[in-house]
Amino acid sequence: MTMQWSRLLSAQRLGHQGAEPVTPARNPFQKDWDRVVFCSAFRRLQDKTQVHSLPESDYVRNRLTHSLEVSSVGRSLGAQVGQVVLERHGAGLSGIGAAEFGHIVAAACLGHDIGNPPFGHFGEATIQHWFRSGPGAALMEGLSEPERLDFFCFEGNAQGFRVMTRLQNWRDAGGLRLTCATLATFMKYPFGSQAADPQKKKFGHFAAEAALFEEMAGNVGLVALGRDRYARHPLTYLVEAADDICYSVVDIEDGFKLGRITFAEAEERLKSLLRRLPPRYAEITDETWKIAYLRAKVIGDLIDLAVEVFLAHEAEILQGKFTGDLLSRTDVTPQLDEIARFTKARIFETRERFQTEVMGGEILTSLLAAFCDAHHALELAGGSSVSLAPRQRALLRLMPSLPRGEASRYEWLLTVTDFISGMTDSYALTQFQRLRGLQ
């Protein structure tokens, strides 16, 4: 089976019947981008760890600026791919232009980190461990296997799908009501926790959103690869490439600005990714501007390389047979691998980072213990808060909405992880301090 672009670019919104018309002035995929920008979960990315927590320089990226940059790169990738796809298959894509491809990828890129908990990937690992091997393991009793795996392998990507399809709206089902094309492009791992890789523990949706995922996958015509497992939407490879391009390049720039690597080290690695060094580079004298110029040129070259790989393998991608990522098929793979090793050793693995992780681990485990204890007590009391300890009742009132007494354990556990994973780093710290009576 081969996926069809006419279905993959579906403008039907999740939870709606019938596709929205694609108009030149403001198409449905531009509206998707707008809906993500204006939602509260996106705004909170301004205070969520990217690489450097509470950085000593306000120049470096946070999750919000990173997401905007990835979206910008994604728009270029999508538009360039779209132009050639239309030349190849344009007869069946009435009303769709190259810009629409770019808008879909840009909107999906914008939300790619929207489900990340406080303290970045360390926060994910902390939540996983708390449920798998910590105090939360006792709460897994009575849950189905998929429900347990949702917490054992807690995943920011799955939380992101939940945020955009359920949590960010006053009505439950449908969430932001994004188009199926954008949601499917966002879905980096198109399967649930039962189908997750045992080592990476990556998956794209929780059991609670399985029906929404199936509706979306069916609408755009993703290729089924097995039970609850589908091939990626082709444009997802461009979202992945945009993310890879940004963090590979800007980590070097941020590391230089923070003084963790020298100008010579940054310049050497960025130059290694260029097809050719523009003559204008010699005219720049300031080191900061030199690195910024190289960063811009490298991003442009990597966009072109990723587009070339995508177009060369379009048939495989549409059949769901393409493996790996786009950048790993380029000539600069060795240089990118070396940069990844270099940045890990010189920029990421610092004493400051480990101190922040110790703090983040203490904060998250304390919040999980407190709020899960209060909800568990409510469950044991049959849904009545009358007999609960005053502290437990107070904790329940701190939730965004009062807990439903009839909620199942799986439902209230998701409510707790929704609340905690939605916190910014600063808000989580403040809640922890208040929990301990320190503020």
N, C-alpha and C positions, 0 to 999 in steps of 0.2 A: 504494500500500500504506500502511496505517495501523498504527502500533504499538499493541499492546493492553496495557492496564494489568495484565491477568491474567498476562501473561508478563513484563512489565517488572519486576514485583515478585517475581521468582523467588527462592525461598529455597534453591535448589540450590547447593551449594558446589562451586567449581571443583575438578575432580578426583574428585568423588563422583558416585555414581549415585543419583538420586532426591532430591526436595526434603525439607528438614528441616521438621517441623511448626511452625507459628507458634502459640505459646502465649502467653497474656496475661502470665504471670509474668516470663518472660525469653525474648523472641523471638530468632530467629537473627540479626537485624540489630543487636540490642543486643550479642550475642556478637561480632559483627564489630568493633564499637567497642572492646570489651574486648581483643580480640586485637591490635588496632593499638596501644592504650595500653601493653600489656605487652611489645611487641616492642622489641628493642634499637635498631633503626633509628629508632623514634619518640623514644626517650630521647635519642639523640644530637642531636636538633633543638635541645636546650637550649643547645648551643654551636655553632650555625650561624647565619651572618649573616642577619638579616632586612633591615634597612636600615642600622642603626648597628652597626659592629663594635666590640667591646670598649668599650661605651659608658661615658661618665663618670658616668652615673646608672643605678642598678639598677632604676629605675622603667620604663624603656622596654622594648619587646617584643623577644623573640628569636623564632626559628622555632617553638619549642615553644609559647610563650604565644600567639603568633599563631594557630597551628593549633587550639589549644583554643578561642580566641575565635571563629574561623571556624566551628568545629564547633557552638558554642552558637548562633550566628546561623543556621546551616544547619538545626539542629533546629527552630527556630521557623518558618523558611520552609517546610520540608517538612511540618510538622504543619498549618500554615494551608492550604497547597495541598491536602494530603490530605483535609482536612475537606470541601472543595468537590468534589474529584474523586469522593469516595465518594457525595456527594449526586447527582452526575451519572451515575456508572457503578457504583455500589455493588453492583448485583445480581450481577455476576460476580466479586466480590472477597470471597468468604467468608473470615472469620477475620482480615481486614485492617482495622485501624483507622487513624485519622489519625496516631496515635503512631508506627505502623510507617513511614509516609512520613518522619516526622521522624528516626527512628533510622537509616534508610538514608542520608539526606542527611548526618546528623551523622557517621556512620562514614566516608563518602567524604571529607567535609571534613577530618576528622582526619588523613587520610593524604595530603592534596593536595600537600604539600611534602616528602614523605618521601624522594623521590629526589634532592633538590637537593644538589649538591656543596658543599664548603667555599667560603666567600666568595660565596655567593649566585649571582645571574645572571652576575656577572663570572666566577665559576668555570666556569659553563657555556661562556661565550664563549671562555675561555682554553683549555679542552679542545678545543673545536671548531677553533680556530685552530691548535693544536699538530698536530692530525691533518691539517688541510686544507692549511696553508701552512708549517708548521714541520717539525721533525725527524721527526714521526710520519708525514708524507706518504709517506716511503719504505717504510713498513710496510704500506701499502695494496695493494701488489702481490699479485696472486693472490686477492684478495677479490672477491666478487660485487658488483654495483652496490648492492643493498640493504644489504649488509654495510658497504661503504665509506661510504654515506650515514649509517649509524648513528653513525659517528664524526665525519664531516664536520659533521653537524648534532646532535651529542650533546645530549640533551634530558633535563632533570630529570623531566618527566612520564613519558617512556618508562622511565627508570631507576626511577621510583616503581612503575610496573606490574611491572617485573622484581623489585623488592624484595618486593612483596607476593604475587607469584604464584610466585616461584622461590627467592629467596635466604633468606627468613626462615623456614626450616624445615629440619629435619634430612633430610627427604625432598625431593628436587629438585622434582618436578612438583606444582604446587598451592600452594606457599608457605604462607601463612597460612590457606589454604583458606577464604577469605571467600566470601560468597554472590555469585552472579552479579549480583544486583541492585546490591549495593554496589560491586562492581568496575566494572560498566558505568557507574554514576553517577560514579565516580571518573574515568573515561576522558574527559578534556576534549577530546582530539583522537583520535577513533576511526579511526585509519589509521596505516600505517607510514611509514618515512622516505621511501620512493619517492613517496608522495602528499603529502608535506609542502609547505607554501607556500614557494616559492623565497626570498621575502623574510623571512618570520618564522621559517622553519626549525623550525616546531613540529610534533610528531607524538606519537603515544601509545604505541607499542610498538616494540621492536627486532625485527629479523628472527628472532632466537632465540626470541621469544615469540609469533610469528605464529600458531602452532597454538593456543596458549592463548587468544589474543585471539579467534580464530574460534570456538572452543568457547563462550566467554562471550557473544559477539555473537549466535550462533545460539540460545543458551539463552533469552536475554531478548527475542529477536525484533527486533533493531535493523534499520532500513530500510537496505538496501544502495544506495549511491549510485554504485557503480562498483567496479573491481577494488581490493580491499583498502581500501575507503573506505565508511564507514557514517555514517548520521545519528547525532547524539548521543542518548543516553538522555535523555528529557525532564527528569529530576531533575538532570542535569548542569548545566542552566541555573541551578538554585538553588545548586549548589556554587560556580559562577562568581560569582553575585550575592553570596553570603556573603563570598567572598574580596574582591570589589570594595568591598563595604560596609565591611568591616573596615579595609582599608588606606587607603581614602579618608578615613575619619574618624579613625582612631587615629594616622595620621601627623601630623595637626594637633596632637593631644594630646601626642604624643611630642616634636614640634618645640618646643612651648611649654615642656615640662618640661626640655628640653635648653638652653633659652634662645636658640634660633635664630630664634624668632618671638615677637612681643610678645603680651600678653594680648588687646589690642584686635584684632590681626590674626587670632588664633585664634577669638575670640568672633564676629567679623563673619562669618567663613566658615562656622562651624557654624550660626549663626542663619539664614544664607541657605538652609539645607537643611530648616529646620523648616516644617511646615505652619502651626503657631502656636506662640508662645512661652508656655509654661505660667506662670500667675501666681506659682507657687511660686519661680520663678527669682529673683524680686526679694528673697526672704528670705535667699538665700545671699550671704555677704559675702566669703569666701575665694576668691581667683582660681582656685586649683587645683581646688577643689570646683565652682566654676562651670563650668569647662571639662569636668570629669568628668560633671557633670549634663547639659550640652548634648550631650556625646558619646553618652550613654545614650539621650536623647530622639531624637537624629538617627538612631541605629541603628534604633530602633523605627519611625520614620516611613519609612525606606528599606526596611525589611522589608515594610511594608504596600504600598508602591509596587511593589516587585518582584513580590509576590504578585498584585497587580491585573493587571500586565502578563502574567504567566504565564497566569492564568486567562482573560484576554481573548484570548490567542493559543494556547490549548491545542490546538485542532484543527490549526493549522499546525505546532506543535511535534511532535505525534504523527505527522504526515505527513512529518516531516523537512524541512519547507520554511521554517522560521523562520530568519531570518538576524540576525546581530548578537547583542548581549547584552540582558538584561532592563532594566538601568538606563539604557541608551541610549534606551529608549522612554518614559522618564518625563519629567515636566515639569522636573525638577531637573538634566537633562543639562548645560545651560550652566554651572550652578554647580559641578557635579562636574568638568567640563573645566577650569574656572578654578582649582579647588583642585589638580588634577593639575599644571597649569603652575606654580602658586605653590610647591607642595611640592618640585617638581623643582629650581626655581631657588634656593629658600631653605633647604631641609632636606637634599636629597640631594646636590647638587653642591657639596660642601665640600672644602677642602684635606685634611681628615682622611680623608675617604672615598677620595680619589685616592691618598693615601699608603698606605692599607690595600690598595687594589687593586694598586699596584705590588708591595707585599710578597706579596700573594696570587698574583699572576702568577708571580713568581720561585719561590715555593714549589711551585705546581702543575706548572710546566714542569720543574722539577728532579726532582720525584717521578716524573712521567711518563717522563722520559728514563732515569732510573735503573732503574725496574722494567721498562720495556719492553726496555731493553738486556739485562737479565738473562734475560728470557724469550726474547728473540730469539736470544741465545747458546745457550740450551738447545735451541731449535728447530734451529739450525744444527748442533748437536752430536748430532742424532738422538735427543734426549730423555734423553741421559746427562749428568749434571752433573760427571762425573769430570774432564773437560778444561777446565771453566770456571775463570775467575779466582776467587780466594778471595772477593773482594768480591761477585761475581755470585752465588756460591753462598749467601753470607750474605743477600743481598737476597731470594733465593727463599725462604729460611727465615723471612723476616719476613712472608711472605704468610699469610693466615688458615689456609690449608691448603697442603700441599706441591703444587706444580704437577704435573700429569699430563704425562709425557713425550710421550704420543700426542695431546695436545690440538692441534687445528688452530689456525692463527694467529688466526682470528676468535674462537675460544673463549678463547685466552689473553689477547687484547686486551681482551675483555669482563671477564675476571678482574681485570685491572689496573685498568680503569675502575670496576669494582665496588668494589675495595679503596680507591681514592683518593677516589671520589665519596662513599663511606660515611664518610670521616673527618670529624671535627669540625674547626673552624678551629684550635683549640688543638693537637689531635693532629697535624694536618698540619704546623703550625709546629714541633712537637717532632721529628717525623720528618725534616723538612728540616734542622733544626739538627744532628741526629745524623748525617745524611747528609754534612754539610759538616764534621763533626768539631768542632762548636761546643758540644757538650754531652756 
